[in-house]
Amino acid sequence: MTSTPPPPHLDPEDDPRTRRVELIISSVLRIGVWTSLLLIAAGTVLFLLHDSRINGKNLATYTAGMQPIGRTLQWFLHDLASFQGTSLILIGLFLLIATPVLRVTISIFAFARQRDWLFVTLTAAVLVLLLISFFLKNGT
Amino acid sequence: MIGVTAAASAAVYFTNGQIVPFIAAPVACGVLVGATLGSKLMGRTQVSIIRILFVLVLASAAVQMLWKGFQ
């Protein structure tokens, strides 16, 4: 099966507005990814520096998930304020996960400006599903 | 890097606290730096070299898995 390229006058790449939206999306993705990398790397360094008792032996208890991570806001703020690193890693991971959600949100506005209502509906449905997944709780 | 589809499942794991940050952190750093370097290098590397490297990486991963399985 061969796919024929679209005729030049229908190529969305030629539309300067489409091009602009693509550039905005690409910079959002780039900024999101690099900021999260920065946070995760800083968090890891802080985590390793914070506790000199961490050595090759007990590091395994952390990577195996045996060390419980606090789930309360109080724990989070304390960890953040005392520069223990774990909360920074979590913020970075959250940003990494939130970046594509942001990208979908921008796409909705982009399609709305192009008055492509079918794609506005479809993209909005994707966004709703993504947001639902943030509130899903497993049964256990 | 996380795509739109992966974000849906990652969000479930994240909000349920099933992501171990001390595993996810090095993985995320490696993936982000590796993907950036890889996409920049790929354009000017010969296909045969990439193929050989790919085989070596997969083979070492396979040996590692086998080793862990037999222990």
N, CA and C atoms of all chains as a GROMACS GRO file, in nm:
protein
  633
    1MET      N    1   0.084  -0.120   0.000
    1MET     CA    2   0.000   0.000   0.000
    1MET      C    3   0.088   0.124   0.000
    2THR      N    4   0.066   0.209  -0.096
    2THR     CA    5   0.147   0.331  -0.099
    2THR      C    6   0.058   0.450  -0.065
    3SER      N    7   0.115   0.538   0.015
    3SER     CA    8   0.039   0.658   0.051
    3SER      C    9   0.088   0.773  -0.034
    4THR      N   10  -0.005   0.837  -0.099
    4THR     CA   11   0.035   0.948  -0.184
    4THR      C   12   0.043   1.075  -0.100
    5PRO      N   13   0.145   1.156  -0.122
    5PRO     CA   14   0.156   1.281  -0.046
    5PRO      C   15   0.042   1.375  -0.082
    6PRO      N   16  -0.002   1.456   0.014
    6PRO     CA   17  -0.114   1.547  -0.016
    6PRO      C   18  -0.072   1.653  -0.116
    7PRO      N   19  -0.168   1.703  -0.195
    7PRO     CA   20  -0.135   1.807  -0.290
    7PRO      C   21  -0.074   1.928  -0.218
    8PRO      N   22   0.016   2.000  -0.285
    8PRO     CA   23   0.089   2.108  -0.218
    8PRO      C   24  -0.004   2.212  -0.155
    9HIS      N   25  -0.116   2.244  -0.224
    9HIS     CA   26  -0.199   2.351  -0.171
    9HIS      C   27  -0.278   2.309  -0.048
   10LEU      N   28  -0.278   2.176  -0.018
   10LEU     CA   29  -0.349   2.130   0.101
   10LEU      C   30  -0.252   2.098   0.215
   11ASP      N   31  -0.124   2.108   0.188
   11ASP     CA   32  -0.025   2.073   0.289
   11ASP      C   33  -0.033   2.170   0.407
   12PRO      N   34  -0.069   2.118   0.526
   12PRO     CA   35  -0.082   2.210   0.640
   12PRO      C   36   0.050   2.274   0.678
   13GLU      N   37   0.161   2.214   0.636
   13GLU     CA   38   0.292   2.272   0.667
   13GLU      C   39   0.306   2.410   0.606
   14ASP      N   40   0.233   2.435   0.497
   14ASP     CA   41   0.248   2.563   0.428
   14ASP      C   42   0.177   2.676   0.501
   15ASP      N   43   0.079   2.639   0.585
   15ASP     CA   44   0.003   2.741   0.656
   15ASP      C   45   0.090   2.803   0.765
   16PRO      N   46   0.115   2.934   0.758
   16PRO     CA   47   0.202   2.995   0.859
   16PRO      C   48   0.146   2.983   1.001
   17ARG      N   49   0.012   2.980   1.013
   17ARG     CA   50  -0.046   2.967   1.148
   17ARG      C   51  -0.015   2.830   1.206
   18THR      N   52  -0.030   2.725   1.120
   18THR     CA   53   0.002   2.590   1.165
   18THR      C   54   0.148   2.581   1.207
   19ARG      N   55   0.231   2.644   1.126
   19ARG     CA   56   0.374   2.642   1.154
   19ARG      C   57   0.402   2.706   1.290
   20ARG      N   58   0.333   2.818   1.317
   20ARG     CA   59   0.355   2.889   1.442
   20ARG      C   60   0.313   2.803   1.561
   21VAL      N   61   0.196   2.738   1.546
   21VAL     CA   62   0.148   2.651   1.655
   21VAL      C   63   0.245   2.538   1.679
   22GLU      N   64   0.298   2.481   1.568
   22GLU     CA   65   0.394   2.371   1.584
   22GLU      C   66   0.518   2.417   1.658
   23LEU      N   67   0.561   2.541   1.629
   23LEU     CA   68   0.679   2.594   1.698
   23LEU      C   69   0.650   2.614   1.847
   24ILE      N   70   0.528   2.665   1.877
   24ILE     CA   71   0.491   2.684   2.018
   24ILE      C   72   0.491   2.550   2.090
   25ILE      N   73   0.428   2.449   2.027
   25ILE     CA   74   0.422   2.316   2.089
   25ILE      C   75   0.562   2.261   2.111
   26SER      N   76   0.648   2.279   2.011
   26SER     CA   77   0.783   2.223   2.024
   26SER      C   78   0.859   2.290   2.137
   27SER      N   79   0.838   2.422   2.154
   27SER     CA   80   0.911   2.488   2.263
   27SER      C   81   0.853   2.449   2.398
   28VAL      N   82   0.720   2.427   2.405
   28VAL     CA   83   0.659   2.382   2.530
   28VAL      C   84   0.715   2.246   2.569
   29LEU      N   85   0.723   2.156   2.471
   29LEU     CA   86   0.776   2.022   2.498
   29LEU      C   87   0.921   2.029   2.543
   30ARG      N   88   0.998   2.112   2.473
   30ARG     CA   89   1.140   2.124   2.506
   30ARG      C   90   1.160   2.178   2.648
   31ILE      N   91   1.088   2.290   2.676
   31ILE     CA   92   1.102   2.352   2.808
   31ILE      C   93   1.057   2.255   2.918
   32GLY      N   94   0.944   2.189   2.895
   32GLY     CA   95   0.893   2.095   2.996
   32GLY      C   96   0.991   1.984   3.023
   33VAL      N   97   1.046   1.927   2.916
   33VAL     CA   98   1.136   1.813   2.931
   33VAL      C   99   1.265   1.854   3.000
   34TRP      N  100   1.322   1.966   2.958
   34TRP     CA  101   1.451   2.005   3.017
   34TRP      C  102   1.437   2.053   3.160
   35THR      N  103   1.324   2.122   3.191
   35THR     CA  104   1.301   2.162   3.330
   35THR      C  105   1.287   2.040   3.419
   36SER      N  106   1.213   1.939   3.369
   36SER     CA  107   1.195   1.820   3.452
   36SER      C  108   1.327   1.746   3.469
   37LEU      N  109   1.408   1.742   3.364
   37LEU     CA  110   1.539   1.678   3.376
   37LEU      C  111   1.622   1.748   3.482
   38LEU      N  112   1.620   1.882   3.480
   38LEU     CA  113   1.695   1.961   3.577
   38LEU      C  114   1.650   1.928   3.719
   39LEU      N  115   1.516   1.926   3.739
   39LEU     CA  116   1.461   1.899   3.873
   39LEU      C  117   1.497   1.759   3.920
   40ILE      N  118   1.484   1.661   3.827
   40ILE     CA  119   1.510   1.522   3.865
   40ILE      C  120   1.659   1.505   3.900
   41ALA      N  121   1.746   1.564   3.816
   41ALA     CA  122   1.890   1.551   3.841
   41ALA      C  123   1.927   1.620   3.972
   42ALA      N  124   1.873   1.741   3.996
   42ALA     CA  125   1.902   1.812   4.120
   42ALA      C  126   1.850   1.734   4.240
   43GLY      N  127   1.730   1.677   4.226
   43GLY     CA  128   1.673   1.597   4.335
   43GLY      C  129   1.757   1.476   4.367
   44THR      N  130   1.808   1.409   4.261
   44THR     CA  131   1.890   1.290   4.283
   44THR      C  132   2.019   1.326   4.356
   45VAL      N  133   2.083   1.436   4.312
   45VAL     CA  134   2.208   1.479   4.376
   45VAL      C  135   2.183   1.513   4.522
   46LEU      N  136   2.074   1.588   4.549
   46LEU     CA  137   2.041   1.626   4.687
   46LEU      C  138   2.014   1.503   4.771
   47PHE      N  139   1.941   1.407   4.711
   47PHE     CA  140   1.908   1.285   4.784
   47PHE      C  141   2.034   1.209   4.824
   48LEU      N  142   2.130   1.202   4.730
   48LEU     CA  143   2.254   1.129   4.758
   48LEU      C  144   2.341   1.204   4.858
   49LEU      N  145   2.338   1.339   4.850
   49LEU     CA  146   2.421   1.420   4.940
   49LEU      C  147   2.363   1.422   5.081
   50HIS      N  148   2.230   1.420   5.086
   50HIS     CA  149   2.163   1.447   5.214
   50HIS      C  150   2.200   1.347   5.322
   51ASP      N  151   2.196   1.221   5.286
   51ASP     CA  152   2.214   1.118   5.387
   51ASP      C  153   2.343   1.043   5.361
   52SER      N  154   2.444   1.069   5.444
   52SER     CA  155   2.574   1.004   5.422
   52SER      C  156   2.567   0.856   5.460
   53ARG      N  157   2.456   0.816   5.522
   53ARG     CA  158   2.444   0.675   5.558
   53ARG      C  159   2.407   0.589   5.437
   54ILE      N  160   2.365   0.658   5.328
   54ILE     CA  161   2.330   0.582   5.208
   54ILE      C  162   2.458   0.526   5.148
   55ASN      N  163   2.466   0.396   5.137
   55ASN     CA  164   2.581   0.334   5.073
   55ASN      C  165   2.531   0.228   4.977
   56GLY      N  166   2.625   0.160   4.916
   56GLY     CA  167   2.588   0.062   4.815
   56GLY      C  168   2.491  -0.043   4.866
   57LYS      N  169   2.501  -0.071   4.997
   57LYS     CA  170   2.420  -0.179   5.053
   57LYS      C  171   2.274  -0.135   5.071
   58ASN      N  172   2.254  -0.022   5.142
   58ASN     CA  173   2.116   0.013   5.172
   58ASN      C  174   2.050   0.095   5.062
   59LEU      N  175   2.127   0.129   4.960
   59LEU     CA  176   2.065   0.198   4.846
   59LEU      C  177   1.960   0.108   4.781
   60ALA      N  178   1.986  -0.024   4.790
   60ALA     CA  179   1.892  -0.120   4.731
   60ALA      C  180   1.756  -0.113   4.797
   61THR      N  181   1.753  -0.079   4.928
   61THR     CA  182   1.623  -0.070   4.993
   61THR      C  183   1.542   0.048   4.940
   62TYR      N  184   1.615   0.150   4.890
   62TYR     CA  185   1.544   0.263   4.831
   62TYR      C  186   1.494   0.228   4.691
   63THR      N  187   1.582   0.169   4.611
   63THR     CA  188   1.544   0.141   4.472
   63THR      C  189   1.441   0.029   4.464
   64ALA      N  190   1.433  -0.055   4.567
   64ALA     CA  191   1.331  -0.160   4.566
   64ALA      C  192   1.199  -0.107   4.618
   65GLY      N  193   1.196   0.019   4.656
   65GLY     CA  194   1.071   0.077   4.704
   65GLY      C  195   1.038   0.035   4.846
   66MET      N  196   1.141  -0.016   4.920
   66MET     CA  197   1.114  -0.060   5.055
   66MET      C  198   1.107   0.057   5.153
   67GLN      N  199   1.175   0.167   5.116
   67GLN     CA  200   1.165   0.286   5.199
   67GLN      C  201   1.036   0.358   5.164
   68PRO      N  202   0.944   0.371   5.258
   68PRO     CA  203   0.817   0.434   5.224
   68PRO      C  204   0.836   0.582   5.193
   69ILE      N  205   0.765   0.626   5.093
   69ILE     CA  206   0.767   0.767   5.058
   69ILE      C  207   0.640   0.828   5.115
   70GLY      N  208   0.658   0.936   5.188
   70GLY     CA  209   0.542   1.000   5.248
   70GLY      C  210   0.443   1.045   5.142
   71ARG      N  211   0.316   1.033   5.172
   71ARG     CA  212   0.214   1.071   5.075
   71ARG      C  213   0.139   1.195   5.121
   72THR      N  214   0.178   1.248   5.236
   72THR     CA  215   0.105   1.363   5.287
   72THR      C  216   0.170   1.493   5.241
   73LEU      N  217   0.089   1.596   5.238
   73LEU     CA  218   0.140   1.728   5.200
   73LEU      C  219   0.245   1.775   5.300
   74GLN      N  220   0.223   1.738   5.427
   74GLN     CA  221   0.316   1.778   5.532
   74GLN      C  222   0.454   1.719   5.506
   75TRP      N  223   0.457   1.588   5.473
   75TRP     CA  224   0.585   1.524   5.442
   75TRP      C  225   0.650   1.593   5.323
   76PHE      N  226   0.568   1.621   5.222
   76PHE     CA  227   0.618   1.679   5.098
   76PHE      C  228   0.684   1.814   5.125
   77LEU      N  229   0.614   1.900   5.201
   77LEU     CA  230   0.667   2.033   5.229
   77LEU      C  231   0.793   2.025   5.314
   78HIS      N  232   0.793   1.930   5.410
   78HIS     CA  233   0.912   1.914   5.495
   78HIS      C  234   1.031   1.869   5.411
   79ASP      N  235   1.007   1.772   5.322
   79ASP     CA  236   1.114   1.722   5.236
   79ASP      C  237   1.166   1.832   5.145
   80LEU      N  238   1.072   1.913   5.096
   80LEU     CA  239   1.110   2.022   5.006
   80LEU      C  240   1.192   2.127   5.079
   81ALA      N  241   1.146   2.162   5.201
   81ALA     CA  242   1.211   2.268   5.276
   81ALA      C  243   1.348   2.226   5.328
   82SER      N  244   1.365   2.097   5.354
   82SER     CA  245   1.493   2.052   5.408
   82SER      C  246   1.584   1.997   5.298
   83PHE      N  247   1.548   2.022   5.172
   83PHE     CA  248   1.632   1.987   5.057
   83PHE      C  249   1.674   1.840   5.058
   84GLN      N  250   1.577   1.752   5.084
   84GLN     CA  251   1.614   1.610   5.087
   84GLN      C  252   1.606   1.544   4.950
   85GLY      N  253   1.554   1.616   4.854
   85GLY     CA  254   1.566   1.568   4.716
   85GLY      C  255   1.449   1.489   4.662
   86THR      N  256   1.389   1.404   4.746
   86THR     CA  257   1.282   1.317   4.695
   86THR      C  258   1.166   1.398   4.637
   87SER      N  259   1.130   1.507   4.706
   87SER     CA  260   1.017   1.587   4.658
   87SER      C  261   1.051   1.654   4.524
   88LEU      N  262   1.178   1.692   4.508
   88LEU     CA  263   1.219   1.752   4.380
   88LEU      C  264   1.207   1.651   4.267
   89ILE      N  265   1.250   1.527   4.295
   89ILE     CA  266   1.236   1.421   4.194
   89ILE      C  267   1.090   1.404   4.156
   90LEU      N  268   1.002   1.405   4.258
   90LEU     CA  269   0.859   1.386   4.232
   90LEU      C  270   0.802   1.501   4.150
   91ILE      N  271   0.846   1.625   4.180
   91ILE     CA  272   0.798   1.740   4.101
   91ILE      C  273   0.844   1.724   3.956
   92GLY      N  274   0.970   1.684   3.940
   92GLY     CA  275   1.023   1.665   3.805
   92GLY      C  276   0.948   1.559   3.728
   93LEU      N  277   0.919   1.446   3.794
   93LEU     CA  278   0.845   1.338   3.728
   93LEU      C  279   0.704   1.384   3.693
   94PHE      N  280   0.643   1.462   3.784
   94PHE     CA  281   0.508   1.512   3.757
   94PHE      C  282   0.509   1.604   3.635
   95LEU      N  283   0.611   1.690   3.629
   95LEU     CA  284   0.621   1.780   3.514
   95LEU      C  285   0.640   1.702   3.384
   96LEU      N  286   0.722   1.595   3.393
   96LEU     CA  287   0.746   1.511   3.275
   96LEU      C  288   0.616   1.448   3.227
   97ILE      N  289   0.531   1.407   3.322
   97ILE     CA  290   0.404   1.346   3.285
   97ILE      C  291   0.305   1.453   3.238
   98ALA      N  292   0.314   1.573   3.297
   98ALA     CA  293   0.217   1.678   3.264
   98ALA      C  294   0.246   1.744   3.130
   99THR      N  295   0.371   1.734   3.082
   99THR     CA  296   0.407   1.801   2.957
   99THR      C  297   0.320   1.760   2.838
  100PRO      N  298   0.299   1.628   2.814
  100PRO     CA  299   0.210   1.592   2.702
  100PRO      C  300   0.067   1.638   2.722
  101VAL      N  301   0.022   1.645   2.849
  101VAL     CA  302  -0.114   1.695   2.876
  101VAL      C  303  -0.125   1.841   2.832
  102LEU      N  304  -0.020   1.916   2.864
  102LEU     CA  305  -0.015   2.057   2.823
  102LEU      C  306  -0.016   2.069   2.672
  103ARG      N  307   0.058   1.977   2.608
  103ARG     CA  308   0.067   1.979   2.462
  103ARG      C  309  -0.072   1.954   2.399
  104VAL      N  310  -0.149   1.862   2.458
  104VAL     CA  311  -0.284   1.835   2.407
  104VAL      C  312  -0.372   1.958   2.426
  105THR      N  313  -0.358   2.025   2.542
  105THR     CA  314  -0.437   2.144   2.570
  105THR      C  315  -0.411   2.252   2.466
  106ILE      N  316  -0.284   2.273   2.433
  106ILE     CA  317  -0.250   2.374   2.332
  106ILE      C  318  -0.310   2.337   2.196
  107SER      N  319  -0.306   2.205   2.166
  107SER     CA  320  -0.361   2.160   2.038
  107SER      C  321  -0.508   2.196   2.026
  108ILE      N  322  -0.584   2.187   2.135
  108ILE     CA  323  -0.727   2.221   2.130
  108ILE      C  324  -0.744   2.365   2.084
  109PHE      N  325  -0.667   2.456   2.145
  109PHE     CA  326  -0.677   2.597   2.107
  109PHE      C  327  -0.634   2.618   1.962
  110ALA      N  328  -0.530   2.543   1.921
  110ALA     CA  329  -0.482   2.557   1.783
  110ALA      C  330  -0.589   2.513   1.684
  111PHE      N  331  -0.655   2.399   1.712
  111PHE     CA  332  -0.761   2.352   1.622
  111PHE      C  333  -0.881   2.445   1.626
  112ALA      N  334  -0.909   2.505   1.743
  112ALA     CA  335  -1.022   2.597   1.753
  112ALA      C  336  -0.997   2.721   1.666
  113ARG      N  337  -0.873   2.767   1.664
  113ARG     CA  338  -0.843   2.885   1.582
  113ARG      C  339  -0.854   2.852   1.433
  114GLN      N  340  -0.827   2.726   1.399
  114GLN     CA  341  -0.842   2.686   1.259
  114GLN      C  342  -0.987   2.648   1.227
  115ARG      N  343  -1.074   2.657   1.325
  115ARG     CA  344  -1.216   2.622   1.312
  115ARG      C  345  -1.234   2.478   1.265
  116ASP      N  346  -1.145   2.393   1.312
  116ASP     CA  347  -1.154   2.251   1.279
  116ASP      C  348  -1.225   2.182   1.395
  117TRP      N  349  -1.359   2.193   1.395
  117TRP     CA  350  -1.435   2.154   1.515
  117TRP      C  351  -1.430   2.004   1.541
  118LEU      N  352  -1.416   1.924   1.434
  118LEU     CA  353  -1.405   1.780   1.455
  118LEU      C  354  -1.282   1.749   1.541
  119PHE      N  355  -1.170   1.813   1.506
  119PHE     CA  356  -1.048   1.785   1.580
  119PHE      C  357  -1.048   1.850   1.718
  120VAL      N  358  -1.121   1.961   1.731
  120VAL     CA  359  -1.137   2.019   1.866
  120VAL      C  360  -1.206   1.918   1.956
  121THR      N  361  -1.313   1.856   1.904
  121THR     CA  362  -1.388   1.757   1.983
  121THR      C  363  -1.300   1.638   2.018
  122LEU      N  364  -1.229   1.586   1.916
  122LEU     CA  365  -1.146   1.468   1.940
  122LEU      C  366  -1.036   1.496   2.040
  123THR      N  367  -0.970   1.612   2.024
  123THR     CA  368  -0.860   1.645   2.113
  123THR      C  369  -0.911   1.671   2.254
  124ALA      N  370  -1.029   1.734   2.264
  124ALA     CA  371  -1.088   1.757   2.396
  124ALA      C  372  -1.118   1.624   2.465
  125ALA      N  373  -1.166   1.526   2.385
  125ALA     CA  374  -1.192   1.393   2.442
  125ALA      C  375  -1.062   1.332   2.495
  126VAL      N  376  -0.954   1.346   2.418
  126VAL     CA  377  -0.824   1.294   2.463
  126VAL      C  378  -0.783   1.361   2.594
  127LEU      N  379  -0.803   1.492   2.602
  127LEU     CA  380  -0.764   1.566   2.722
  127LEU      C  381  -0.845   1.518   2.843
  128VAL      N  382  -0.976   1.500   2.821
  128VAL     CA  383  -1.062   1.453   2.931
  128VAL      C  384  -1.014   1.317   2.981
  129LEU      N  385  -0.982   1.226   2.885
  129LEU     CA  386  -0.935   1.093   2.924
  129LEU      C  387  -0.803   1.103   3.002
  130LEU      N  388  -0.713   1.191   2.955
  130LEU     CA  389  -0.585   1.209   3.024
  130LEU      C  390  -0.608   1.259   3.166
  131LEU      N  391  -0.699   1.357   3.180
  131LEU     CA  392  -0.724   1.414   3.312
  131LEU      C  393  -0.790   1.310   3.404
  132ILE      N  394  -0.879   1.227   3.345
  132ILE     CA  395  -0.942   1.122   3.427
  132ILE      C  396  -0.835   1.029   3.484
  133SER      N  397  -0.732   0.999   3.402
  133SER     CA  398  -0.630   0.903   3.447
  133SER      C  399  -0.553   0.957   3.568
  134PHE      N  400  -0.556   1.090   3.588
  134PHE     CA  401  -0.489   1.145   3.706
  134PHE      C  402  -0.570   1.116   3.833
  135PHE      N  403  -0.700   1.088   3.816
  135PHE     CA  404  -0.785   1.069   3.933
  135PHE      C  405  -0.830   0.925   3.951
  136LEU      N  406  -0.774   0.834   3.868
  136LEU     CA  407  -0.808   0.694   3.883
  136LEU      C  408  -0.738   0.638   4.006
  137LYS      N  409  -0.811   0.566   4.084
  137LYS     CA  410  -0.750   0.499   4.200
  137LYS      C  411  -0.765   0.350   4.179
  138ASN      N  412  -0.658   0.277   4.212
  138ASN     CA  413  -0.672   0.132   4.198
  138ASN      C  414  -0.742   0.074   4.320
  139GLY      N  415  -0.797  -0.043   4.303
  139GLY     CA  416  -0.887  -0.097   4.403
  139GLY      C  417  -0.820  -0.145   4.530
  140THR      N  418  -0.691  -0.174   4.524
  140THR     CA  419  -0.626  -0.233   4.640
  140THR      C  420  -0.614  -0.136   4.754
  141MET      N  421   1.147   1.033   2.706
  141MET     CA  422   1.039   1.129   2.686
  141MET      C  423   0.905   1.057   2.687
  142ILE      N  424   0.806   1.127   2.735
  142ILE     CA  425   0.674   1.066   2.751
  142ILE      C  426   0.580   1.117   2.642
  143GLY      N  427   0.517   1.025   2.571
  143GLY     CA  428   0.420   1.065   2.471
  143GLY      C  429   0.282   1.081   2.532
  144VAL      N  430   0.185   1.113   2.447
  144VAL     CA  431   0.050   1.136   2.498
  144VAL      C  432  -0.010   1.008   2.555
  145THR      N  433   0.012   0.895   2.484
  145THR     CA  434  -0.046   0.769   2.531
  145THR      C  435   0.020   0.724   2.661
  146ALA      N  436   0.152   0.739   2.668
  146ALA     CA  437   0.222   0.696   2.790
  146ALA      C  438   0.184   0.782   2.909
  147ALA      N  439   0.150   0.910   2.884
  147ALA     CA  440   0.114   0.999   2.994
  147ALA      C  441  -0.011   0.950   3.065
  148ALA      N  442  -0.103   0.888   2.990
  148ALA     CA  443  -0.227   0.840   3.050
  148ALA      C  444  -0.198   0.732   3.154
  149SER      N  445  -0.110   0.636   3.120
  149SER     CA  446  -0.080   0.530   3.216
  149SER      C  447   0.014   0.579   3.324
  150ALA      N  448   0.112   0.664   3.286
  150ALA     CA  449   0.207   0.714   3.385
  150ALA      C  450   0.135   0.792   3.494
  151ALA      N  451   0.030   0.866   3.456
  151ALA     CA  452  -0.045   0.946   3.554
  151ALA      C  453  -0.111   0.855   3.657
  152VAL      N  454  -0.165   0.740   3.611
  152VAL     CA  455  -0.229   0.648   3.704
  152VAL      C  456  -0.128   0.596   3.805
  153TYR      N  457  -0.012   0.552   3.754
  153TYR     CA  458   0.091   0.501   3.844
  153TYR      C  459   0.138   0.610   3.940
  154PHE      N  460   0.155   0.730   3.887
  154PHE     CA  461   0.209   0.840   3.968
  154PHE      C  462   0.114   0.877   4.082
  155THR      N  463  -0.016   0.895   4.048
  155THR     CA  464  -0.108   0.939   4.153
  155THR      C  465  -0.139   0.827   4.251
  156ASN      N  466  -0.109   0.702   4.214
  156ASN     CA  467  -0.127   0.592   4.309
  156ASN      C  468   0.002   0.564   4.388
  157GLY      N  469   0.104   0.646   4.364
  157GLY     CA  470   0.228   0.629   4.438
  157GLY      C  471   0.303   0.502   4.403
  158GLN      N  472   0.285   0.453   4.280
  158GLN     CA  473   0.351   0.328   4.242
  158GLN      C  474   0.480   0.351   4.166
  159ILE      N  475   0.520   0.478   4.154
  159ILE     CA  476   0.647   0.506   4.089
  159ILE      C  477   0.752   0.524   4.198
  160VAL      N  478   0.857   0.441   4.194
  160VAL     CA  479   0.966   0.453   4.290
  160VAL      C  480   1.060   0.562   4.240
  161PRO      N  481   1.068   0.677   4.308
  161PRO     CA  482   1.144   0.789   4.253
  161PRO      C  483   1.292   0.758   4.232
  162PHE      N  484   1.348   0.670   4.314
  162PHE     CA  485   1.493   0.645   4.303
  162PHE      C  486   1.526   0.552   4.188
  163ILE      N  487   1.425   0.487   4.131
  163ILE     CA  488   1.447   0.413   4.006
  163ILE      C  489   1.413   0.504   3.888
  164ALA      N  490   1.301   0.576   3.901
  164ALA     CA  491   1.254   0.658   3.789
  164ALA      C  492   1.351   0.771   3.758
  165ALA      N  493   1.418   0.826   3.860
  165ALA     CA  494   1.505   0.941   3.838
  165ALA      C  495   1.621   0.910   3.743
  166PRO      N  496   1.703   0.806   3.771
  166PRO     CA  497   1.811   0.776   3.676
  166PRO      C  498   1.760   0.736   3.539
  167VAL      N  499   1.648   0.664   3.536
  167VAL     CA  500   1.592   0.624   3.407
  167VAL      C  501   1.553   0.746   3.325
  168ALA      N  502   1.484   0.841   3.392
  168ALA     CA  503   1.440   0.961   3.320
  168ALA      C  504   1.560   1.040   3.268
  169CYS      N  505   1.662   1.057   3.353
  169CYS     CA  506   1.782   1.132   3.310
  169CYS      C  507   1.846   1.063   3.190
  170GLY      N  508   1.862   0.929   3.199
  170GLY     CA  509   1.924   0.856   3.091
  170GLY      C  510   1.847   0.865   2.961
  171VAL      N  511   1.715   0.854   2.972
  171VAL     CA  512   1.631   0.858   2.852
  171VAL      C  513   1.638   0.997   2.787
  172LEU      N  514   1.628   1.102   2.870
  172LEU     CA  515   1.625   1.237   2.813
  172LEU      C  516   1.757   1.273   2.747
  173VAL      N  517   1.867   1.246   2.818
  173VAL     CA  518   1.998   1.278   2.761
  173VAL      C  519   2.026   1.187   2.641
  174GLY      N  520   1.995   1.058   2.656
  174GLY     CA  521   2.021   0.963   2.549
  174GLY      C  522   1.941   0.993   2.423
  175ALA      N  523   1.814   1.029   2.442
  175ALA     CA  524   1.730   1.059   2.325
  175ALA      C  525   1.780   1.182   2.251
  176THR      N  526   1.824   1.283   2.328
  176THR     CA  527   1.875   1.405   2.265
  176THR      C  528   2.003   1.376   2.188
  177LEU      N  529   2.097   1.308   2.256
  177LEU     CA  530   2.224   1.275   2.190
  177LEU      C  531   2.200   1.186   2.069
  178GLY      N  532   2.114   1.084   2.088
  178GLY     CA  533   2.090   0.987   1.982
  178GLY      C  534   2.032   1.052   1.857
  179SER      N  535   1.932   1.141   1.878
  179SER     CA  536   1.870   1.202   1.759
  179SER      C  537   1.966   1.296   1.689
  180LYS      N  538   2.061   1.354   1.765
  180LYS     CA  539   2.158   1.443   1.699
  180LYS      C  540   2.264   1.363   1.624
  181LEU      N  541   2.303   1.248   1.684
  181LEU     CA  542   2.410   1.169   1.623
  181LEU      C  543   2.360   1.086   1.505
  182MET      N  544   2.230   1.049   1.509
  182MET     CA  545   2.180   0.952   1.412
  182MET      C  546   2.197   1.000   1.268
  183GLY      N  547   2.176   1.131   1.246
  183GLY     CA  548   2.183   1.183   1.111
  183GLY      C  549   2.318   1.168   1.046
  184ARG      N  550   2.422   1.171   1.127
  184ARG     CA  551   2.556   1.166   1.066
  184ARG      C  552   2.635   1.043   1.105
  185THR      N  553   2.563   0.936   1.141
  185THR     CA  554   2.630   0.809   1.169
  185THR      C  555   2.589   0.708   1.063
  186GLN      N  556   2.685   0.626   1.024
  186GLN     CA  557   2.654   0.526   0.923
  186GLN      C  558   2.558   0.421   0.977
  187VAL      N  559   2.469   0.376   0.890
  187VAL     CA  560   2.366   0.279   0.932
  187VAL      C  561   2.430   0.152   0.985
  188SER      N  562   2.540   0.109   0.922
  188SER     CA  563   2.602  -0.017   0.965
  188SER      C  564   2.655  -0.005   1.108
  189ILE      N  565   2.708   0.112   1.142
  189ILE     CA  566   2.760   0.132   1.278
  189ILE      C  567   2.645   0.128   1.379
  190ILE      N  568   2.534   0.196   1.343
  190ILE     CA  569   2.418   0.196   1.433
  190ILE      C  570   2.368   0.054   1.454
  191ARG      N  571   2.367  -0.023   1.344
  191ARG     CA  572   2.317  -0.160   1.352
  191ARG      C  573   2.403  -0.243   1.446
  192ILE      N  574   2.536  -0.229   1.431
  192ILE     CA  575   2.628  -0.305   1.517
  192ILE      C  576   2.609  -0.265   1.663
  193LEU      N  577   2.601  -0.133   1.690
  193LEU     CA  578   2.581  -0.085   1.826
  193LEU      C  579   2.451  -0.139   1.885
  194PHE      N  580   2.345  -0.136   1.802
  194PHE     CA  581   2.215  -0.183   1.847
  194PHE      C  582   2.222  -0.330   1.888
  195VAL      N  583   2.290  -0.410   1.804
  195VAL     CA  584   2.304  -0.552   1.834
  195VAL      C  585   2.381  -0.570   1.964
  196LEU      N  586   2.489  -0.492   1.982
  196LEU     CA  587   2.570  -0.504   2.104
  196LEU      C  588   2.488  -0.470   2.228
  197VAL      N  589   2.412  -0.360   2.220
  197VAL     CA  590   2.331  -0.318   2.336
  197VAL      C  591   2.228  -0.425   2.370
  198LEU      N  592   2.157  -0.474   2.267
  198LEU     CA  593   2.055  -0.576   2.292
  198LEU      C  594   2.117  -0.705   2.343
  199ALA      N  595   2.234  -0.742   2.287
  199ALA     CA  596   2.299  -0.865   2.330
  199ALA      C  597   2.341  -0.854   2.476
  200SER      N  598   2.396  -0.738   2.516
  200SER     CA  599   2.438  -0.724   2.656
  200SER      C  600   2.318  -0.728   2.749
  201ALA      N  601   2.206  -0.668   2.705
  201ALA     CA  602   2.085  -0.673   2.787
  201ALA      C  603   2.036  -0.817   2.800
  202ALA      N  604   2.044  -0.892   2.690
  202ALA     CA  605   2.000  -1.031   2.692
  202ALA      C  606   2.086  -1.114   2.786
  203VAL      N  607   2.220  -1.092   2.778
  203VAL     CA  608   2.311  -1.167   2.866
  203VAL      C  609   2.281  -1.134   3.012
  204GLN      N  610   2.259  -1.005   3.039
  204GLN     CA  611   2.227  -0.963   3.176
  204GLN      C  612   2.102  -1.032   3.228
  205MET      N  613   1.997  -1.036   3.143
  205MET     CA  614   1.872  -1.098   3.185
  205MET      C  615   1.890  -1.248   3.209
  206LEU      N  616   1.965  -1.312   3.119
  206LEU     CA  617   1.992  -1.454   3.136
  206LEU      C  618   2.067  -1.479   3.266
  207TRP      N  619   2.168  -1.395   3.291
  207TRP     CA  620   2.251  -1.408   3.411
  207TRP      C  621   2.166  -1.398   3.536
  208LYS      N  622   2.076  -1.298   3.537
  208LYS     CA  623   1.988  -1.282   3.653
  208LYS      C  624   1.893  -1.400   3.667
  209GLY      N  625   1.849  -1.453   3.553
  209GLY     CA  626   1.756  -1.563   3.557
  209GLY      C  627   1.818  -1.689   3.615
  210PHE      N  628   1.948  -1.712   3.588
  210PHE     CA  629   2.013  -1.834   3.634
  210PHE      C  630   2.059  -1.824   3.778
  211GLN      N  631   2.070  -1.703   3.831
  211GLN     CA  632   2.122  -1.688   3.967
  211GLN      C  633   2.023  -1.736   4.073
   0.00000   0.00000   0.00000
